[in-house]
Amino acid sequence: MQQDERISSLNREINLITFIGYREYLVLNFIRDNIKVNPSIIYIFSSKLPVLPSEQSNAQNEIILKKLKEYVKMNGKDVQIKENRTDNLWDIKYYYRTLKRLPAESNYIINISSGPGVYSAAAMLWALESDNQISYSVESWHNKTLQSAIFRNLNMQSFSFFNFKTDNMDRLIITALELGHNTTIDIKEYLSKQKGYKTTLRNIQVHIRELCNSGVLITDGNKPSTISFSNEFSKLGYSSSDFRK
């Protein structure tokens, strides 16, 4: 399965999740870069109390929320805003449990850059468990002035599968790919001659299909297919040496 086919095969809607604190660009830029998925709901985490940066009388979180709603409306999106408010911003259990209760029928992209550390930690753990996407800010600064902030996404499905669901055969296939064996025939030959591991082409194909479905690998669609690591998976530079012992 090719990477674009895997993504398009996810027919469930994608909704957005963000924390709103006092840094406007970490919220609005996230929405700007992800509104293209056409969410029906944007879930908001924020404080029950006004967030008041120094020398400011108006609550910054409310200002940002208002601008978010205006931006969504300006772009012609019919989006529902669902707010989750807390008076304890440092309660990791609150964030984690709230995320766990989100409808499983949807996929999600969660902003991990806009909130306190406990929110980000809960978001990462939840995304890894639920195979959802995280979105993080890549920033450029000059003389202490922000030049740009672009949000990039990581689908946690491949990392979840890699770390928790792979078996010995998956690991042998990944090792073979790292050594340049990028077809099923090459992999079978490597396993037989280098590892003394006898298996069938059919078994290798079944494992490769599962690794593709999980987002770890992609194929080019040719016959025979050339197999490689997905762009998502390559972003963190994972290798077979990263397998849990």
Contacts in CASP RR format, 6 or more apart in sequence:
PFRMAT RR
TARGET T0000
AUTHOR 0000-0000-0000
METHOD contacts of the structure
MODEL  1
MQQDERISSLNREINLITFIGYREYLVLNFIRDNIKVNPSIIYIFSSKLP
VLPSEQSNAQNEIILKKLKEYVKMNGKDVQIKENRTDNLWDIKYYYRTLK
RLPAESNYIINISSGPGVYSAAAMLWALESDNQISYSVESWHNKTLQSAI
FRNLNMQSFSFFNFKTDNMDRLIITALELGHNTTIDIKEYLSKQKGYKTT
LRNIQVHIRELCNSGVLITDGNKPSTISFSNEFSKLGYSSSDFRK
1 9 0 8 1.000
1 209 0 8 1.000
1 212 0 8 1.000
1 213 0 8 1.000
1 218 0 8 1.000
1 219 0 8 1.000
2 218 0 8 1.000
2 219 0 8 1.000
2 220 0 8 1.000
2 221 0 8 1.000
3 215 0 8 1.000
3 218 0 8 1.000
3 230 0 8 1.000
3 231 0 8 1.000
3 232 0 8 1.000
6 212 0 8 1.000
6 213 0 8 1.000
6 215 0 8 1.000
6 218 0 8 1.000
10 107 0 8 1.000
12 105 0 8 1.000
12 106 0 8 1.000
12 107 0 8 1.000
13 38 0 8 1.000
13 39 0 8 1.000
13 40 0 8 1.000
13 106 0 8 1.000
13 107 0 8 1.000
14 37 0 8 1.000
14 38 0 8 1.000
14 39 0 8 1.000
14 106 0 8 1.000
14 107 0 8 1.000
14 108 0 8 1.000
14 109 0 8 1.000
14 133 0 8 1.000
15 39 0 8 1.000
15 40 0 8 1.000
15 41 0 8 1.000
15 42 0 8 1.000
15 43 0 8 1.000
15 106 0 8 1.000
15 107 0 8 1.000
15 108 0 8 1.000
15 109 0 8 1.000
16 30 0 8 1.000
16 31 0 8 1.000
16 34 0 8 1.000
16 35 0 8 1.000
16 37 0 8 1.000
16 39 0 8 1.000
16 41 0 8 1.000
16 42 0 8 1.000
16 43 0 8 1.000
16 108 0 8 1.000
16 109 0 8 1.000
16 110 0 8 1.000
16 111 0 8 1.000
17 42 0 8 1.000
17 43 0 8 1.000
17 45 0 8 1.000
17 99 0 8 1.000
17 102 0 8 1.000
17 108 0 8 1.000
17 109 0 8 1.000
17 110 0 8 1.000
17 111 0 8 1.000
17 123 0 8 1.000
18 27 0 8 1.000
18 30 0 8 1.000
18 31 0 8 1.000
18 42 0 8 1.000
18 43 0 8 1.000
18 44 0 8 1.000
18 45 0 8 1.000
18 110 0 8 1.000
18 111 0 8 1.000
18 114 0 8 1.000
19 27 0 8 1.000
19 44 0 8 1.000
19 45 0 8 1.000
19 46 0 8 1.000
19 111 0 8 1.000
19 114 0 8 1.000
19 115 0 8 1.000
19 116 0 8 1.000
19 119 0 8 1.000
20 27 0 8 1.000
20 44 0 8 1.000
20 45 0 8 1.000
20 46 0 8 1.000
20 61 0 8 1.000
20 64 0 8 1.000
20 65 0 8 1.000
20 68 0 8 1.000
20 114 0 8 1.000
21 27 0 8 1.000
21 46 0 8 1.000
21 47 0 8 1.000
21 51 0 8 1.000
21 60 0 8 1.000
21 61 0 8 1.000
21 64 0 8 1.000
21 114 0 8 1.000
21 115 0 8 1.000
22 51 0 8 1.000
22 53 0 8 1.000
22 60 0 8 1.000
22 61 0 8 1.000
22 64 0 8 1.000
23 114 0 8 1.000
24 60 0 8 1.000
24 63 0 8 1.000
24 64 0 8 1.000
24 67 0 8 1.000
25 146 0 8 1.000
25 149 0 8 1.000
26 111 0 8 1.000
26 113 0 8 1.000
26 114 0 8 1.000
26 115 0 8 1.000
26 137 0 8 1.000
26 149 0 8 1.000
27 64 0 8 1.000
27 68 0 8 1.000
27 111 0 8 1.000
27 114 0 8 1.000
28 64 0 8 1.000
28 67 0 8 1.000
28 68 0 8 1.000
28 71 0 8 1.000
29 137 0 8 1.000
29 149 0 8 1.000
29 150 0 8 1.000
29 151 0 8 1.000
30 111 0 8 1.000
30 113 0 8 1.000
30 114 0 8 1.000
30 135 0 8 1.000
30 137 0 8 1.000
30 151 0 8 1.000
31 42 0 8 1.000
31 68 0 8 1.000
31 71 0 8 1.000
31 72 0 8 1.000
32 71 0 8 1.000
32 151 0 8 1.000
33 135 0 8 1.000
33 150 0 8 1.000
33 151 0 8 1.000
34 109 0 8 1.000
34 135 0 8 1.000
34 151 0 8 1.000
34 153 0 8 1.000
35 72 0 8 1.000
35 75 0 8 1.000
35 77 0 8 1.000
37 109 0 8 1.000
38 77 0 8 1.000
39 77 0 8 1.000
39 79 0 8 1.000
40 78 0 8 1.000
40 79 0 8 1.000
40 80 0 8 1.000
41 79 0 8 1.000
41 80 0 8 1.000
41 81 0 8 1.000
41 82 0 8 1.000
41 106 0 8 1.000
42 68 0 8 1.000
42 72 0 8 1.000
42 79 0 8 1.000
42 80 0 8 1.000
42 81 0 8 1.000
42 82 0 8 1.000
43 82 0 8 1.000
43 84 0 8 1.000
43 102 0 8 1.000
44 65 0 8 1.000
44 68 0 8 1.000
44 81 0 8 1.000
44 82 0 8 1.000
44 83 0 8 1.000
44 84 0 8 1.000
45 84 0 8 1.000
45 86 0 8 1.000
45 95 0 8 1.000
45 98 0 8 1.000
45 115 0 8 1.000
45 119 0 8 1.000
46 61 0 8 1.000
46 65 0 8 1.000
46 83 0 8 1.000
46 84 0 8 1.000
46 85 0 8 1.000
46 86 0 8 1.000
47 61 0 8 1.000
47 85 0 8 1.000
47 86 0 8 1.000
47 87 0 8 1.000
47 89 0 8 1.000
48 85 0 8 1.000
48 86 0 8 1.000
48 87 0 8 1.000
49 87 0 8 1.000
50 58 0 8 1.000
50 59 0 8 1.000
50 60 0 8 1.000
50 61 0 8 1.000
50 62 0 8 1.000
51 59 0 8 1.000
51 60 0 8 1.000
51 61 0 8 1.000
52 58 0 8 1.000
52 59 0 8 1.000
52 60 0 8 1.000
53 60 0 8 1.000
65 81 0 8 1.000
65 83 0 8 1.000
68 81 0 8 1.000
69 81 0 8 1.000
72 79 0 8 1.000
72 81 0 8 1.000
84 98 0 8 1.000
86 94 0 8 1.000
88 94 0 8 1.000
89 116 0 8 1.000
89 118 0 8 1.000
89 119 0 8 1.000
90 116 0 8 1.000
90 118 0 8 1.000
91 118 0 8 1.000
92 118 0 8 1.000
92 119 0 8 1.000
92 121 0 8 1.000
92 122 0 8 1.000
95 118 0 8 1.000
95 119 0 8 1.000
95 122 0 8 1.000
95 123 0 8 1.000
96 122 0 8 1.000
96 125 0 8 1.000
96 126 0 8 1.000
99 110 0 8 1.000
99 122 0 8 1.000
99 123 0 8 1.000
99 126 0 8 1.000
100 126 0 8 1.000
102 108 0 8 1.000
104 130 0 8 1.000
107 132 0 8 1.000
107 133 0 8 1.000
108 127 0 8 1.000
108 130 0 8 1.000
108 132 0 8 1.000
108 133 0 8 1.000
109 132 0 8 1.000
109 133 0 8 1.000
109 134 0 8 1.000
109 135 0 8 1.000
109 153 0 8 1.000
110 123 0 8 1.000
110 126 0 8 1.000
110 127 0 8 1.000
110 132 0 8 1.000
110 133 0 8 1.000
110 134 0 8 1.000
110 135 0 8 1.000
111 123 0 8 1.000
111 135 0 8 1.000
111 136 0 8 1.000
111 151 0 8 1.000
112 119 0 8 1.000
112 120 0 8 1.000
112 123 0 8 1.000
112 124 0 8 1.000
112 134 0 8 1.000
112 135 0 8 1.000
112 136 0 8 1.000
113 120 0 8 1.000
113 135 0 8 1.000
113 136 0 8 1.000
113 137 0 8 1.000
113 151 0 8 1.000
123 134 0 8 1.000
124 134 0 8 1.000
126 132 0 8 1.000
127 133 0 8 1.000
127 134 0 8 1.000
127 156 0 8 1.000
128 156 0 8 1.000
128 159 0 8 1.000
128 160 0 8 1.000
129 160 0 8 1.000
130 156 0 8 1.000
131 155 0 8 1.000
131 156 0 8 1.000
131 157 0 8 1.000
131 160 0 8 1.000
132 155 0 8 1.000
132 156 0 8 1.000
132 157 0 8 1.000
133 153 0 8 1.000
133 154 0 8 1.000
133 155 0 8 1.000
133 156 0 8 1.000
134 153 0 8 1.000
134 154 0 8 1.000
134 156 0 8 1.000
135 151 0 8 1.000
135 152 0 8 1.000
135 153 0 8 1.000
135 154 0 8 1.000
136 151 0 8 1.000
136 152 0 8 1.000
136 153 0 8 1.000
136 154 0 8 1.000
137 149 0 8 1.000
137 150 0 8 1.000
137 151 0 8 1.000
138 149 0 8 1.000
138 150 0 8 1.000
138 151 0 8 1.000
138 152 0 8 1.000
139 146 0 8 1.000
139 148 0 8 1.000
139 149 0 8 1.000
140 146 0 8 1.000
140 147 0 8 1.000
140 148 0 8 1.000
140 149 0 8 1.000
141 147 0 8 1.000
154 232 0 8 1.000
154 235 0 8 1.000
154 236 0 8 1.000
155 215 0 8 1.000
155 232 0 8 1.000
157 214 0 8 1.000
157 215 0 8 1.000
158 214 0 8 1.000
158 215 0 8 1.000
158 216 0 8 1.000
158 230 0 8 1.000
158 232 0 8 1.000
158 233 0 8 1.000
159 233 0 8 1.000
159 236 0 8 1.000
159 238 0 8 1.000
160 214 0 8 1.000
161 211 0 8 1.000
161 214 0 8 1.000
161 215 0 8 1.000
161 216 0 8 1.000
162 214 0 8 1.000
162 216 0 8 1.000
162 233 0 8 1.000
162 238 0 8 1.000
162 242 0 8 1.000
162 243 0 8 1.000
163 244 0 8 1.000
165 214 0 8 1.000
166 174 0 8 1.000
166 243 0 8 1.000
169 199 0 8 1.000
169 203 0 8 1.000
169 204 0 8 1.000
169 207 0 8 1.000
170 207 0 8 1.000
170 210 0 8 1.000
170 211 0 8 1.000
171 240 0 8 1.000
171 243 0 8 1.000
172 191 0 8 1.000
172 195 0 8 1.000
172 197 0 8 1.000
173 187 0 8 1.000
173 204 0 8 1.000
173 207 0 8 1.000
173 208 0 8 1.000
173 211 0 8 1.000
174 211 0 8 1.000
174 216 0 8 1.000
174 240 0 8 1.000
175 240 0 8 1.000
176 186 0 8 1.000
176 187 0 8 1.000
176 190 0 8 1.000
176 191 0 8 1.000
177 187 0 8 1.000
177 217 0 8 1.000
177 227 0 8 1.000
177 228 0 8 1.000
177 229 0 8 1.000
178 239 0 8 1.000
178 240 0 8 1.000
179 190 0 8 1.000
180 186 0 8 1.000
181 187 0 8 1.000
181 189 0 8 1.000
181 190 0 8 1.000
182 226 0 8 1.000
182 227 0 8 1.000
182 228 0 8 1.000
183 224 0 8 1.000
183 225 0 8 1.000
183 226 0 8 1.000
183 227 0 8 1.000
184 201 0 8 1.000
184 204 0 8 1.000
184 205 0 8 1.000
184 208 0 8 1.000
184 224 0 8 1.000
184 225 0 8 1.000
184 227 0 8 1.000
185 201 0 8 1.000
185 224 0 8 1.000
187 204 0 8 1.000
187 227 0 8 1.000
188 199 0 8 1.000
188 200 0 8 1.000
188 201 0 8 1.000
188 204 0 8 1.000
191 197 0 8 1.000
191 198 0 8 1.000
191 199 0 8 1.000
191 204 0 8 1.000
192 198 0 8 1.000
208 217 0 8 1.000
208 219 0 8 1.000
208 227 0 8 1.000
211 217 0 8 1.000
212 218 0 8 1.000
212 219 0 8 1.000
215 230 0 8 1.000
215 232 0 8 1.000
215 233 0 8 1.000
216 229 0 8 1.000
216 230 0 8 1.000
216 233 0 8 1.000
217 227 0 8 1.000
217 228 0 8 1.000
217 229 0 8 1.000
217 230 0 8 1.000
217 233 0 8 1.000
218 227 0 8 1.000
218 228 0 8 1.000
218 229 0 8 1.000
218 230 0 8 1.000
218 231 0 8 1.000
219 225 0 8 1.000
219 226 0 8 1.000
219 227 0 8 1.000
219 228 0 8 1.000
220 226 0 8 1.000
220 228 0 8 1.000
229 238 0 8 1.000
END
